[in-house]
């Protein structure tokens, strides 16, 4: 039996610690505050309209939500479906790739809730120390 030849060449190695690595750019996108919340909301509640997302994500501006959704759509994490109606009906949902982020983001969210009191204490202690040295 003949060995299968790798016709695509060597697999690239993506290292976010290397300058110019595209995985660094992706981490920047999915690690932003609004992306985490949009992905989490779509993961919890499924398909949503823009207004539903805006209402669920208290404090997000229309501009920031639009930019976040476009970035996530470009990265293949969110799909946008436009229904030909008047007024236009647009829905957003996680793609299969976006679904793979549900567990890691859930773990990150749970960690932040579990440890927020410790973080608040650390911030207060830091602020007290740095204020005394001014």
Rosetta constraint file for C-alpha pairs under 8 A:
AtomPair CA 6 CA 10 HARMONIC 7.79 0.50
AtomPair CA 14 CA 21 HARMONIC 6.31 0.50
AtomPair CA 14 CA 22 HARMONIC 7.42 0.50
AtomPair CA 14 CA 23 HARMONIC 6.38 0.50
AtomPair CA 15 CA 21 HARMONIC 6.29 0.50
AtomPair CA 15 CA 23 HARMONIC 6.90 0.50
AtomPair CA 15 CA 24 HARMONIC 7.75 0.50
AtomPair CA 16 CA 21 HARMONIC 5.66 0.50
AtomPair CA 16 CA 22 HARMONIC 7.41 0.50
AtomPair CA 16 CA 23 HARMONIC 5.34 0.50
AtomPair CA 16 CA 24 HARMONIC 4.49 0.50
AtomPair CA 17 CA 21 HARMONIC 7.67 0.50
AtomPair CA 17 CA 24 HARMONIC 7.33 0.50
AtomPair CA 20 CA 24 HARMONIC 7.47 0.50
AtomPair CA 21 CA 25 HARMONIC 7.24 0.50
AtomPair CA 22 CA 26 HARMONIC 6.43 0.50
AtomPair CA 23 CA 27 HARMONIC 6.14 0.50
AtomPair CA 24 CA 28 HARMONIC 6.30 0.50
AtomPair CA 25 CA 29 HARMONIC 6.44 0.50
AtomPair CA 26 CA 30 HARMONIC 6.24 0.50
AtomPair CA 26 CA 75 HARMONIC 7.77 0.50
AtomPair CA 27 CA 31 HARMONIC 5.59 0.50
AtomPair CA 28 CA 32 HARMONIC 6.26 0.50
AtomPair CA 29 CA 35 HARMONIC 6.84 0.50
AtomPair CA 29 CA 71 HARMONIC 7.30 0.50
AtomPair CA 29 CA 72 HARMONIC 7.56 0.50
AtomPair CA 30 CA 35 HARMONIC 5.55 0.50
AtomPair CA 30 CA 36 HARMONIC 6.21 0.50
AtomPair CA 30 CA 72 HARMONIC 7.88 0.50
AtomPair CA 31 CA 35 HARMONIC 6.73 0.50
AtomPair CA 31 CA 36 HARMONIC 6.27 0.50
AtomPair CA 32 CA 36 HARMONIC 6.23 0.50
AtomPair CA 33 CA 37 HARMONIC 6.41 0.50
AtomPair CA 34 CA 38 HARMONIC 5.95 0.50
AtomPair CA 34 CA 60 HARMONIC 7.56 0.50
AtomPair CA 34 CA 64 HARMONIC 7.87 0.50
AtomPair CA 34 CA 65 HARMONIC 7.36 0.50
AtomPair CA 34 CA 68 HARMONIC 6.75 0.50
AtomPair CA 35 CA 39 HARMONIC 5.92 0.50
AtomPair CA 35 CA 68 HARMONIC 6.02 0.50
AtomPair CA 35 CA 69 HARMONIC 7.83 0.50
AtomPair CA 35 CA 72 HARMONIC 7.43 0.50
AtomPair CA 36 CA 40 HARMONIC 5.98 0.50
AtomPair CA 36 CA 105 HARMONIC 6.91 0.50
AtomPair CA 37 CA 41 HARMONIC 5.97 0.50
AtomPair CA 37 CA 57 HARMONIC 7.14 0.50
AtomPair CA 38 CA 42 HARMONIC 6.14 0.50
AtomPair CA 38 CA 53 HARMONIC 7.26 0.50
AtomPair CA 38 CA 57 HARMONIC 7.63 0.50
AtomPair CA 38 CA 69 HARMONIC 7.86 0.50
AtomPair CA 39 CA 43 HARMONIC 5.97 0.50
AtomPair CA 39 CA 94 HARMONIC 7.30 0.50
AtomPair CA 39 CA 98 HARMONIC 7.53 0.50
AtomPair CA 39 CA 101 HARMONIC 7.96 0.50
AtomPair CA 39 CA 102 HARMONIC 7.50 0.50
AtomPair CA 40 CA 44 HARMONIC 6.10 0.50
AtomPair CA 40 CA 102 HARMONIC 6.87 0.50
AtomPair CA 40 CA 105 HARMONIC 7.00 0.50
AtomPair CA 40 CA 106 HARMONIC 7.30 0.50
AtomPair CA 41 CA 45 HARMONIC 5.97 0.50
AtomPair CA 41 CA 46 HARMONIC 7.56 0.50
AtomPair CA 41 CA 53 HARMONIC 7.41 0.50
AtomPair CA 41 CA 56 HARMONIC 7.60 0.50
AtomPair CA 42 CA 46 HARMONIC 4.77 0.50
AtomPair CA 42 CA 47 HARMONIC 6.31 0.50
AtomPair CA 42 CA 48 HARMONIC 6.87 0.50
AtomPair CA 42 CA 92 HARMONIC 7.82 0.50
AtomPair CA 42 CA 93 HARMONIC 6.02 0.50
AtomPair CA 42 CA 94 HARMONIC 6.31 0.50
AtomPair CA 43 CA 94 HARMONIC 6.91 0.50
AtomPair CA 43 CA 99 HARMONIC 7.08 0.50
AtomPair CA 43 CA 102 HARMONIC 6.22 0.50
AtomPair CA 46 CA 93 HARMONIC 6.10 0.50
AtomPair CA 46 CA 94 HARMONIC 7.42 0.50
AtomPair CA 47 CA 91 HARMONIC 6.33 0.50
AtomPair CA 47 CA 92 HARMONIC 5.52 0.50
AtomPair CA 47 CA 93 HARMONIC 4.54 0.50
AtomPair CA 47 CA 94 HARMONIC 7.61 0.50
AtomPair CA 48 CA 52 HARMONIC 6.02 0.50
AtomPair CA 48 CA 53 HARMONIC 6.43 0.50
AtomPair CA 48 CA 91 HARMONIC 5.44 0.50
AtomPair CA 48 CA 92 HARMONIC 5.37 0.50
AtomPair CA 48 CA 93 HARMONIC 6.57 0.50
AtomPair CA 49 CA 53 HARMONIC 6.38 0.50
AtomPair CA 49 CA 89 HARMONIC 7.80 0.50
AtomPair CA 49 CA 90 HARMONIC 5.98 0.50
AtomPair CA 49 CA 91 HARMONIC 4.58 0.50
AtomPair CA 49 CA 92 HARMONIC 6.12 0.50
AtomPair CA 50 CA 54 HARMONIC 6.17 0.50
AtomPair CA 50 CA 90 HARMONIC 7.18 0.50
AtomPair CA 50 CA 91 HARMONIC 6.96 0.50
AtomPair CA 50 CA 92 HARMONIC 7.45 0.50
AtomPair CA 51 CA 55 HARMONIC 6.09 0.50
AtomPair CA 52 CA 56 HARMONIC 6.11 0.50
AtomPair CA 53 CA 57 HARMONIC 6.05 0.50
AtomPair CA 54 CA 58 HARMONIC 6.82 0.50
AtomPair CA 54 CA 60 HARMONIC 6.49 0.50
AtomPair CA 54 CA 61 HARMONIC 7.64 0.50
AtomPair CA 54 CA 62 HARMONIC 7.30 0.50
AtomPair CA 54 CA 65 HARMONIC 7.19 0.50
AtomPair CA 60 CA 64 HARMONIC 6.37 0.50
AtomPair CA 60 CA 65 HARMONIC 6.28 0.50
AtomPair CA 61 CA 65 HARMONIC 6.12 0.50
AtomPair CA 62 CA 66 HARMONIC 6.01 0.50
AtomPair CA 63 CA 67 HARMONIC 6.17 0.50
AtomPair CA 64 CA 68 HARMONIC 6.01 0.50
AtomPair CA 65 CA 69 HARMONIC 6.05 0.50
AtomPair CA 66 CA 70 HARMONIC 6.15 0.50
AtomPair CA 67 CA 71 HARMONIC 6.15 0.50
AtomPair CA 68 CA 72 HARMONIC 6.15 0.50
AtomPair CA 69 CA 73 HARMONIC 5.97 0.50
AtomPair CA 69 CA 78 HARMONIC 7.23 0.50
AtomPair CA 70 CA 74 HARMONIC 6.05 0.50
AtomPair CA 71 CA 75 HARMONIC 6.21 0.50
AtomPair CA 72 CA 76 HARMONIC 6.31 0.50
AtomPair CA 72 CA 77 HARMONIC 5.27 0.50
AtomPair CA 72 CA 78 HARMONIC 5.48 0.50
AtomPair CA 73 CA 77 HARMONIC 5.70 0.50
AtomPair CA 73 CA 78 HARMONIC 4.59 0.50
AtomPair CA 73 CA 79 HARMONIC 5.66 0.50
AtomPair CA 73 CA 80 HARMONIC 7.13 0.50
AtomPair CA 76 CA 95 HARMONIC 6.89 0.50
AtomPair CA 76 CA 97 HARMONIC 6.82 0.50
AtomPair CA 76 CA 98 HARMONIC 7.20 0.50
AtomPair CA 77 CA 94 HARMONIC 5.89 0.50
AtomPair CA 77 CA 95 HARMONIC 5.34 0.50
AtomPair CA 77 CA 96 HARMONIC 7.56 0.50
AtomPair CA 77 CA 97 HARMONIC 5.59 0.50
AtomPair CA 77 CA 98 HARMONIC 4.02 0.50
AtomPair CA 77 CA 99 HARMONIC 7.72 0.50
AtomPair CA 78 CA 92 HARMONIC 6.55 0.50
AtomPair CA 78 CA 93 HARMONIC 5.52 0.50
AtomPair CA 78 CA 94 HARMONIC 4.49 0.50
AtomPair CA 78 CA 95 HARMONIC 5.25 0.50
AtomPair CA 78 CA 98 HARMONIC 6.26 0.50
AtomPair CA 79 CA 92 HARMONIC 5.62 0.50
AtomPair CA 79 CA 93 HARMONIC 5.46 0.50
AtomPair CA 79 CA 94 HARMONIC 6.18 0.50
AtomPair CA 79 CA 95 HARMONIC 5.92 0.50
AtomPair CA 80 CA 90 HARMONIC 6.84 0.50
AtomPair CA 80 CA 91 HARMONIC 5.76 0.50
AtomPair CA 80 CA 92 HARMONIC 4.71 0.50
AtomPair CA 80 CA 93 HARMONIC 6.87 0.50
AtomPair CA 81 CA 90 HARMONIC 5.56 0.50
AtomPair CA 81 CA 91 HARMONIC 5.22 0.50
AtomPair CA 81 CA 92 HARMONIC 6.46 0.50
AtomPair CA 82 CA 88 HARMONIC 7.04 0.50
AtomPair CA 82 CA 89 HARMONIC 5.85 0.50
AtomPair CA 82 CA 90 HARMONIC 4.46 0.50
AtomPair CA 82 CA 91 HARMONIC 6.62 0.50
AtomPair CA 83 CA 88 HARMONIC 6.43 0.50
AtomPair CA 83 CA 89 HARMONIC 5.16 0.50
AtomPair CA 83 CA 90 HARMONIC 6.17 0.50
AtomPair CA 84 CA 88 HARMONIC 6.24 0.50
AtomPair CA 84 CA 89 HARMONIC 7.09 0.50
AtomPair CA 85 CA 89 HARMONIC 6.19 0.50
AtomPair CA 94 CA 98 HARMONIC 5.01 0.50
AtomPair CA 94 CA 99 HARMONIC 5.88 0.50
AtomPair CA 95 CA 99 HARMONIC 6.13 0.50
AtomPair CA 96 CA 100 HARMONIC 6.79 0.50
AtomPair CA 97 CA 101 HARMONIC 7.41 0.50
AtomPair CA 98 CA 102 HARMONIC 7.29 0.50
AtomPair CA 101 CA 105 HARMONIC 6.01 0.50
AtomPair CA 102 CA 106 HARMONIC 5.93 0.50
AtomPair CA 103 CA 107 HARMONIC 6.11 0.50
AtomPair CA 104 CA 108 HARMONIC 6.28 0.50
AtomPair CA 105 CA 109 HARMONIC 6.05 0.50
AtomPair CA 106 CA 110 HARMONIC 6.04 0.50
AtomPair CA 107 CA 111 HARMONIC 6.05 0.50
AtomPair CA 108 CA 112 HARMONIC 6.25 0.50
AtomPair CA 109 CA 113 HARMONIC 6.38 0.50
AtomPair CA 110 CA 114 HARMONIC 6.04 0.50
AtomPair CA 111 CA 115 HARMONIC 6.05 0.50
AtomPair CA 112 CA 116 HARMONIC 5.61 0.50
AtomPair CA 115 CA 119 HARMONIC 6.36 0.50
AtomPair CA 116 CA 120 HARMONIC 6.05 0.50
AtomPair CA 117 CA 121 HARMONIC 6.21 0.50
AtomPair CA 118 CA 122 HARMONIC 6.16 0.50
AtomPair CA 119 CA 123 HARMONIC 6.10 0.50
AtomPair CA 120 CA 124 HARMONIC 6.21 0.50
AtomPair CA 121 CA 125 HARMONIC 6.18 0.50
AtomPair CA 122 CA 126 HARMONIC 6.06 0.50
AtomPair CA 123 CA 127 HARMONIC 6.03 0.50
AtomPair CA 124 CA 128 HARMONIC 6.10 0.50
AtomPair CA 125 CA 129 HARMONIC 6.19 0.50
AtomPair CA 126 CA 130 HARMONIC 6.09 0.50
AtomPair CA 127 CA 131 HARMONIC 5.91 0.50
AtomPair CA 128 CA 132 HARMONIC 6.34 0.50
AtomPair CA 129 CA 133 HARMONIC 6.65 0.50
AtomPair CA 130 CA 134 HARMONIC 6.67 0.50
